[in-house]
Structures are given as structure tokens and as C-alpha cells.
Amino acid sequence: MPLNIIHDANGLPRTILTEPNGSSAEVLLYGGQVVSWKNERKEELLFMSSKAIWKPPKAIRGGIPVYFPQFGNLGSLEQHGFARNRMWSFDGDTSSLPPANNQSSVDLILKSTEEDLKTWPRSFELRLRISLSAGKLTLIPRVRNTDNKPFSFTFALRNYLSVSDISEVRVEGLETLDYLDNLERRKRFTEQADAVTIDGEIDRVYLTTPTKIAIIDHEKKRTFVLRKESMPDAVVWNPWDKKAKALPDLGDVDYKTMLCVDSAAIETPIVLKPFEEWKGYQELSTVSSSYCSGQLDPWKVLQGYHSPHPVNH
């Protein structure tokens, strides 16, 4: 299917994926970033900051930015690495991926530049396939080491999810797990609650997480199901009011309608030998959830979501 490339008001090239049921996704070449995902009723499922800066070299706050080759702020690299504020290209090499049947997809690539090699002297190719099908958005990242020596990296897909009211949201699937608390200098804790609810700033890296996590929005009667492979960690982030005011590219009350639940490989960096490739997988889908006795039964939501993979719970 030929790609339709359009340029936005800032001159940034983008393409729009559509599928027969009416859902759509908008992908920028800048950052290789999904900036919009709408369901068949044209409701926006991803959050975009009201003060997002759409001009390079700034990263765009919202959608699904790619964090590579690092998560966090280490060494001489930009915060969360450079992949999210570089211009990507369309990729013709999809030989190692199955054909995209019954879905609309785009393949992007980012290669190391002379400039990047100065700050991160490792030669790589980062590919990303973004596919849209009814009720589902899939991202398949692949990193190939094109260097003659091994290197390691950390990686995340940051999912800015649009929610009706942050106080009404529950995250299921992380109970009893250990997490590193970035608000407490990465101290390690164990999740005691039967679901993660948000009533203040949160910035946690949950470890050894299941392949499936449910984000339940009571008010919208909607559940996001996040399914992931080869990204064992999950980050849960919301800046809350004080941090939101301190972030120049986030509106003061934007924190109320967003929640980030990320697919990530952070605690144990991925190591690639020369010419070796790592492949991840993330699938976001939505299911409508109804109240039962005032509470959702998330176990049924997770069980009722058919998948060839068993549910880890």
C-alpha cells in the first residue's frame, strides 16, 4: 500500500495509517513517534501535552516516544537517549518480519550518524514496524549491532495513555512485584496493593512483569491491554501537580488526563554481539469494560482477552 506522506505546520513529515473499521494512527518520521491513535469512533486514545514542542531538537511530549539507547539520564547522552529527537527514514528491509496481513503498517529505521558516534561510539540500526488493525496498535522494535564489538543498551516504549481522570484509573498485573522507586533514589520495594492506583507523583520501574498488563479507566468504561515481549520491565509514571508545573512542555493540569505505562528493558541492559539483533514486541489494544457491582473484575478482563500466549498472573 503506498504511504501517504504529509507535512504538518512545522514541516515535520508524517504518515497516517488507517484500517477498514475506521481507526487511525499518525506517525512522525521525527523520533519515529506515534503521535495519535484514534479508535473507530474517532476518540483519541493517546495523550498529547497541550504544551508539546513540535520543533526539533526538542522531544515531543505525548504519544509513544522511543527511548534508546538509554532510559534515564546517564553520561553524555540526552535524557532517555537520542532516538526520540532524530529524523528517522522509511525502511525497505522487512525480510525478517512476517508480512503485515489485514493491517496497515509502516517500517521505519534509524542508523547511527557521525554526530551520534561522537557521544555513543557504537554502530547500530534501530528498526520499528508500526501496525494498525481493528482495536489494536502494534510496535515491533529491532536493534542490530552493525559494529565489530559488542555493546549494551536499555530501551523503552513510553506509552502516554489518555485517561478520563487519573484518580479513577487502576493498573492490574503488577501486584506483588518488586519495583525501583525513582522518587526514592531507585530504592527497591515490593508492591503491596492489589492494583496500582495513582494519588500523587509516581515514577516506578516494575521488574520481571507479566506479558500482559491492564489499565482500567472506570469513568470511560475502557481498559487498555498492554501486551509485550522481550521487555521485562514496566514503568508507571505520572508527574502530578508540582512536577507538571515545573515541566515547560506540559500543561499545568495535563497530569489529570494522562498515565504512562511503558514497555521497557531497563534493569538488565540488552547486550548484542557484532551483527546480532534484538527484537521486542508491544501490542496495545482496548476492550470496553462494564461495571459489575461498582467494581471491574480485571481478572475477567485479562482472561477474556484472547491471545495465543498464556496469561501470567
QUIQUI-V323270 format. One line per field, one symbol per residue. psi: psi as a letter, one per 40 degrees, with the letter a starting at -180 (. if undefined). burial: + if it has 16 or more other C-alpha atoms within 10 Angstrom, else -. A space follows every 50 residues. Layout:
psi = ???
burial = ???
//
This chain:
psi = hihhhihadeehhiihhiideeiiihhidhefhheihiaeefhheihhie fihfhieiihhibgihhieihagiaeiihfaedefihiiihegfdeiiig ifihiihiihihiddddddgghhihhihhhihihehhhhhihhhheieii iiiiiihhhgihidhdeehhhieeieiiihheefffihihhdieihihfa hhgihhifiiehhhhhgddefhhhhhhiiegeihhhhhdadddddehdfh idedddfihhhihigddhihhhiheihihihhhhiiihhiihfeiigddd dddehhieiihh.
burial = -------------++++++---++++++++++++++++++---++++++- ++-+----++++++++++++++-----+++++++++++++---------- --++++++++++-------+-++++++++++++++++++++++++++--- +-++++++++++++++-++++++++-+++++------+------++++-- ++++++++++++++++++---++++++++-+++++++++++--++---++ ++-+++++++++++++---+-+-+--+--++++++++-++-----+-+-- ++--------+--
//
